[in-house]
Amino acid sequence: MKLHMEEVENMRKKILSLGLLGFMFGIIFGSVAAMPWWADAWDRESSITWDRPYVAIYGNDTLTQEEIDGLLWMREEEKLARDVYLTLYETYGLQIFQNIANSEQMHMDAVLSLLKKYGIEDPAVDEVGVFTTPELQALYDQLIAMGSQSVEDGLKVGALIEETDIKDLEEWIAKTDNADIIQVYESLINGSENHLRAFTRTLSVYGVTYEPQVLDEDYYNEIISSPMNTGMGGVGGFRGRGMGGFRGGRW
């Protein structure tokens, strides 16, 4: 009789455990389902462990000046994206700007890992909206002026930034054969494609159809119609898609 009671008690504990587990899963999946769709790009990209020392698996090649210039530029270009989004979030309180600003911080950290590896001085300063490169300083000021006119204009600025990031990263990849630089740049492209999808989808909620300003239309449509990227970019694979002529220089 004692053994039977112990079995009953064990079974009761198992049922309670399963019930609690089901309750926890319900909370988790219910929370995910309740998230705004624009959080998808941020959540998927957050799963990429940017802080892992993956660049350490490659040797310390001697960098060309062009490769160094690319790293310096992309470090501040990713900061520009982050700073614009932080400023626009303060202006409009729209969560997409905060989410993607957090993601851009990870992009900055990824490039910083390469700067540290190769002993290159970091050009980025801590203050939001302040840049070492005069061209990027002027660009930041211009983008904030453009994005401050309306929330739709702010979202268009976000899409423009992501288009330009993709274009610049493609061009820098074409100028290097360094495996760890390509690894990081490909990963940044994946993130920027996610951000571009998020901005254009949010614009559609406001009744605005975004038209590409930088990328070739076919390339742009391919990105927009593709699912969210979920992993690190492939090493060594230049994506080689066409870019249209942007109205006004690098940007």
C-alpha positions as CSV (number, residue, x, y, z in Angstrom):
1,M,0.0,0.0,0.0
2,K,2.9,2.4,0.8
3,L,4.5,1.7,-2.5
4,H,1.3,2.4,-4.3
5,M,0.9,5.8,-2.6
6,E,4.5,6.7,-3.6
7,E,3.8,5.9,-7.2
8,V,0.6,8.1,-7.1
9,E,2.6,10.9,-5.5
10,N,5.4,10.6,-8.2
11,M,2.8,10.6,-10.9
12,R,1.1,13.7,-9.4
13,K,4.5,15.5,-9.4
14,K,5.1,14.6,-13.0
15,I,1.7,15.9,-14.1
16,L,2.3,19.2,-12.2
17,S,5.7,19.5,-13.8
18,L,4.3,19.0,-17.3
19,G,1.5,21.4,-16.6
20,L,4.0,24.0,-15.4
21,L,6.2,23.4,-18.5
22,G,3.2,23.8,-20.8
23,F,2.3,27.0,-19.0
24,M,5.9,28.3,-19.5
25,F,5.8,27.5,-23.2
26,G,2.5,29.2,-23.5
27,I,4.0,32.4,-22.0
28,I,7.0,32.2,-24.2
29,F,5.2,31.6,-27.5
30,G,2.4,33.9,-26.6
31,S,5.0,36.7,-26.0
32,V,6.7,36.0,-29.3
33,A,3.4,36.1,-31.1
34,A,2.5,39.4,-29.5
35,M,5.7,41.1,-30.6
36,P,5.4,43.7,-33.3
37,W,6.6,42.3,-36.7
38,W,9.4,44.8,-37.0
39,A,11.1,43.2,-34.0
40,D,11.7,40.1,-36.2
41,A,14.8,41.5,-37.8
42,W,16.3,42.5,-34.5
43,D,15.5,39.2,-32.8
44,R,16.9,37.1,-35.6
45,E,20.0,39.2,-35.7
46,S,20.4,39.1,-32.0
47,S,20.9,35.4,-32.2
48,I,24.2,35.9,-34.0
49,T,26.9,35.9,-31.4
50,W,28.8,38.9,-32.5
51,D,30.9,38.9,-29.4
52,R,32.4,35.5,-30.0
53,P,36.1,35.7,-31.1
54,Y,35.4,34.2,-34.5
55,V,38.0,36.5,-36.2
56,A,40.7,34.8,-34.1
57,I,40.4,31.6,-36.2
58,Y,42.1,33.4,-39.1
59,G,45.7,34.4,-39.3
60,N,46.9,38.0,-38.9
61,D,47.5,38.9,-42.5
62,T,49.2,42.1,-43.4
63,L,46.5,44.6,-44.4
64,T,46.7,46.9,-47.4
65,Q,45.9,50.6,-46.9
66,E,42.7,50.0,-48.8
67,E,41.6,47.3,-46.4
68,I,42.5,49.6,-43.4
69,D,40.5,52.4,-45.0
70,G,37.6,50.1,-45.4
71,L,37.5,49.1,-41.8
72,L,37.9,52.7,-40.6
73,W,35.0,53.8,-42.9
74,M,32.7,51.0,-41.9
75,R,33.3,51.5,-38.2
76,E,32.0,55.1,-38.5
77,E,29.4,54.3,-41.1
78,E,27.8,51.8,-38.7
79,K,28.0,54.4,-36.0
80,L,26.2,56.8,-38.2
81,A,23.4,54.4,-38.7
82,R,23.2,53.8,-35.0
83,D,23.3,57.5,-34.1
84,V,20.7,58.4,-36.7
85,Y,18.3,55.7,-35.4
86,L,18.8,56.7,-31.8
87,T,18.1,60.3,-32.6
88,L,15.0,59.4,-34.7
89,Y,13.8,57.2,-31.8
90,E,14.0,60.2,-29.5
91,T,12.0,62.2,-32.1
92,Y,9.2,59.8,-32.8
93,G,9.3,57.1,-30.1
94,L,8.9,54.4,-32.8
95,Q,10.3,51.2,-31.5
96,I,11.8,50.1,-34.8
97,F,14.4,52.8,-34.5
98,Q,15.5,51.7,-31.0
99,N,15.6,48.0,-32.1
100,I,17.7,48.6,-35.1
101,A,20.0,51.0,-33.3
102,N,20.8,48.2,-30.9
103,S,21.6,46.0,-33.9
104,E,23.8,48.7,-35.3
105,Q,25.8,48.7,-32.1
106,M,26.5,45.0,-32.7
107,H,27.7,45.9,-36.2
108,M,30.0,48.5,-34.7
109,D,31.4,45.9,-32.3
110,A,32.0,43.5,-35.1
111,V,34.1,46.0,-37.0
112,L,35.9,47.0,-33.8
113,S,36.9,43.4,-33.2
114,L,38.9,43.6,-36.5
115,L,40.4,47.0,-35.6
116,K,41.6,45.5,-32.3
117,K,42.9,42.4,-33.9
118,Y,45.1,44.4,-36.4
119,G,46.1,47.1,-33.9
120,I,44.2,49.9,-35.8
121,E,43.2,52.9,-33.8
122,D,39.4,53.2,-33.4
123,P,38.1,56.4,-35.1
124,A,34.7,56.3,-33.4
125,V,34.0,58.6,-30.5
126,D,31.4,57.9,-27.8
127,E,29.2,61.0,-28.3
128,V,26.1,60.4,-30.4
129,G,26.2,62.5,-33.6
130,V,29.9,63.3,-33.5
131,F,32.2,61.8,-36.2
132,T,35.9,61.9,-36.9
133,T,35.4,61.8,-40.7
134,P,34.1,65.2,-41.9
135,E,32.1,63.6,-44.7
136,L,30.2,61.4,-42.3
137,Q,29.6,64.3,-39.9
138,A,28.0,66.3,-42.7
139,L,26.0,63.3,-43.8
140,Y,24.7,62.7,-40.3
141,D,23.5,66.3,-40.1
142,Q,21.9,66.0,-43.5
143,L,20.1,62.7,-42.7
144,I,18.8,64.0,-39.4
145,A,17.4,67.1,-41.2
146,M,15.7,64.9,-43.8
147,G,14.4,62.4,-41.2
148,S,13.0,65.0,-38.9
149,Q,10.4,66.3,-41.3
150,S,7.9,63.4,-40.6
151,V,7.9,59.8,-39.3
152,E,7.6,58.6,-42.9
153,D,10.7,60.6,-43.9
154,G,12.5,59.1,-40.9
155,L,11.7,55.6,-42.1
156,K,12.8,56.5,-45.6
157,V,16.1,57.7,-44.2
158,G,16.5,54.3,-42.4
159,A,15.9,52.5,-45.7
160,L,18.4,54.8,-47.5
161,I,21.0,54.1,-44.8
162,E,20.6,50.4,-45.1
163,E,20.8,50.5,-48.9
164,T,24.0,52.4,-48.8
165,D,25.5,50.1,-46.1
166,I,24.9,47.2,-48.4
167,K,26.4,49.0,-51.4
168,D,29.5,50.1,-49.5
169,L,30.0,46.6,-48.0
170,E,29.8,45.0,-51.4
171,E,32.4,47.4,-52.7
172,W,34.8,46.9,-49.8
173,I,34.4,43.1,-50.1
174,A,35.5,43.4,-53.7
175,K,38.7,45.1,-52.6
176,T,39.9,42.4,-50.1
177,D,40.9,38.8,-50.1
178,N,41.2,38.8,-46.3
179,A,39.0,36.0,-44.9
180,D,38.1,37.6,-41.6
181,I,37.2,40.9,-43.1
182,I,35.0,39.2,-45.7
183,Q,33.4,37.2,-42.9
184,V,32.4,40.3,-40.9
185,Y,31.3,42.3,-44.0
186,E,29.1,39.5,-45.3
187,S,27.5,39.3,-41.8
188,L,26.9,43.0,-41.8
189,I,25.2,42.7,-45.2
190,N,22.9,40.1,-43.8
191,G,21.9,42.4,-41.0
192,S,21.5,45.4,-43.3
193,E,19.2,43.4,-45.6
194,N,17.0,42.5,-42.6
195,H,16.9,46.2,-41.6
196,L,16.0,47.3,-45.1
197,R,13.1,44.8,-45.1
198,A,11.9,46.1,-41.7
199,F,12.0,49.7,-42.8
200,T,10.2,49.2,-46.1
201,R,7.5,47.0,-44.4
202,T,6.9,49.7,-41.8
203,L,6.6,52.3,-44.5
204,S,4.0,50.2,-46.2
205,V,2.0,50.3,-42.9
206,Y,2.0,54.1,-43.4
207,G,0.8,53.7,-47.0
208,V,4.2,54.5,-48.5
209,T,5.9,52.3,-51.1
210,Y,9.6,52.8,-50.9
211,E,11.6,53.0,-54.1
212,P,15.3,52.1,-54.1
213,Q,17.7,55.1,-54.2
214,V,21.0,53.3,-54.2
215,L,20.7,49.6,-55.2
216,D,19.8,48.2,-58.6
217,E,16.0,47.7,-58.6
218,D,16.3,43.9,-59.3
219,Y,18.7,43.5,-56.4
220,Y,16.5,45.6,-54.2
221,N,13.4,43.5,-55.1
222,E,15.3,40.3,-54.5
223,I,16.2,41.5,-51.0
224,I,12.7,42.6,-50.1
225,S,11.0,39.4,-51.4
226,S,13.5,37.2,-49.5
227,P,13.0,35.9,-45.9
228,M,14.9,37.3,-43.0
229,N,18.6,36.3,-42.8
230,T,19.2,34.3,-39.6
231,G,22.9,33.4,-39.6
232,M,26.4,34.6,-40.3
233,G,27.3,35.5,-43.8
234,G,29.4,33.0,-45.8
235,V,33.2,33.5,-45.9
236,G,34.7,34.5,-49.1
237,G,31.6,34.8,-51.2
238,F,31.3,38.1,-53.0
239,R,27.7,38.6,-53.6
240,G,28.2,40.5,-56.9
241,R,24.8,42.1,-57.4
242,G,24.3,45.3,-59.3
243,M,24.1,48.7,-57.7
244,G,22.3,51.6,-59.3
245,G,23.9,55.0,-59.4
246,F,23.1,56.9,-56.2
247,R,22.1,60.5,-56.5
248,G,25.1,62.3,-54.9
249,G,28.4,60.4,-54.6
250,R,29.1,57.6,-52.1
251,W,25.9,58.4,-50.5
